[in-house]
Amino acid sequence: MDRGDGTLAMTAHVLIVAGSDSSGGAGIVRDVETIAEIGARTCLAVTAVTVQTHEAVKQVEPMPAALVARQMRAALSANPVAAVKIGMLGVAATVEAVAGVLADHPALPAVLDPVLAATSGGSLLADDALAALRESLMPLCLLVTPNIPELAALTGSAPAKDEADLICQGGMLLAAGMPALLVKGGHAAENRATDLLLRLDLPPLRFDAPRLHATMRGTGCMLSSAIAAHLALGEDLEESVWRAKSFVFDKLGSAG
């Protein structure tokens, strides 16, 4: 509650740039829940309105790219934004608009979850937006969090078969200017869920946990939002990833 002394207003904010999910299972709803639970506040730039159930994406209506940029600039002017979480962008024009805003705030850490498709299989990024995502936006983000299929799509490769493939594909993106990648291991077949933090000229850092068999939508949104929240609260990148990974693991454990 605002005590009248400005304390609440000065709480670190995470700017969420993402699409809606009418089912509540992913997207902005999941982002806000996660960030609030960790202890930061949120402000929003809505990129698209979707009609979704837990089983299917039925309709996607992108917001005009200029409107997305204006939402971001308004949120940044109104609040002490300390990190940005970027999710679904939908179309190339929106990717470029978001990149334009971030370019004006180079010190602001941004975490990009490159949402290419919904868990149910529906496409959430136009084909012509992939190059814009890779070339214009990803180099401006502190961290990009692809899963194994997304990493393959971003590099034009077949899905990685092992850790060596993941490191090779990740290295392609790092060499093209990405500051850091967290490759999520949830789509791998092993009994452990190992995420790899990849940075140029540093050895891979492994974030390992037992594989849980619970099913939950929106875990990618949850992980990237949790990382952004911890960054906003002053943690460094490695600590933010550790804490976020633990947060998601605990949520999956309770869901099971």
QUIFENZI-V569940 format. One record per backbone hydrogen bond with DSSP energy under -0.5 kcal/mol. CO is the residue of the C=O (numbers start at 1). NH is the residue of the N-H. If there is no record, write none. Layout:
CO|NH, CO|NH
This chain:
1|3, 6|10, 8|11, 9|80, 12|41, 13|82, 13|83, 14|16, 14|43, 15|17, 15|85, 16|18, 16|45, 17|87, 18|47, 19|28, 21|24, 26|29, 26|30, 27|31, 28|32, 29|33, 30|34, 31|35, 32|36, 33|37, 34|38, 35|39, 35|40, 41|14, 43|16, 45|18, 47|63, 48|20, 48|50, 49|61, 50|22, 50|52, 51|58, 51|59, 56|53, 56|58, 59|51, 60|62, 61|49, 64|67, 64|68, 65|69, 66|70, 67|71, 68|72, 69|73, 70|74, 71|75, 72|76, 73|77, 74|78, 75|79, 79|81, 80|13, 83|15, 84|111, 85|17, 86|113, 89|91, 90|126, 91|95, 92|96, 93|97, 94|98, 95|99, 96|100, 97|101, 98|102, 99|103, 100|104, 101|104, 102|105, 105|108, 107|109, 109|84, 110|112, 110|142, 110|143, 111|86, 111|113, 112|114, 112|145, 113|115, 114|116, 116|124, 116|125, 118|121, 122|118, 124|90, 126|129, 126|130, 127|130, 128|132, 129|133, 130|134, 131|135, 132|136, 132|137, 133|138, 137|140, 138|141, 141|179, 143|112, 144|182, 146|184, 147|151, 148|152, 149|153, 150|154, 151|155, 152|156, 152|157, 153|156, 162|166, 163|167, 164|168, 165|169, 166|170, 167|171, 168|172, 169|173, 170|174, 171|175, 172|176, 173|178, 174|177, 179|200, 180|144, 181|183, 181|198, 182|184, 183|196, 184|148, 185|188, 191|211, 192|194, 193|195, 193|209, 195|197, 195|207, 196|183, 196|198, 197|205, 198|181, 199|202, 204|206, 205|197, 206|208, 207|195, 209|193, 216|219, 218|222, 219|223, 220|224, 221|225, 222|226, 223|227, 224|228, 225|229, 226|230, 227|231, 228|232, 229|233, 230|235, 231|234, 236|240, 237|241, 238|242, 239|243, 240|244, 241|245, 242|246, 243|247, 244|248, 245|249, 246|250, 247|251, 248|252, 249|253, 250|254, 251|255, 252|256
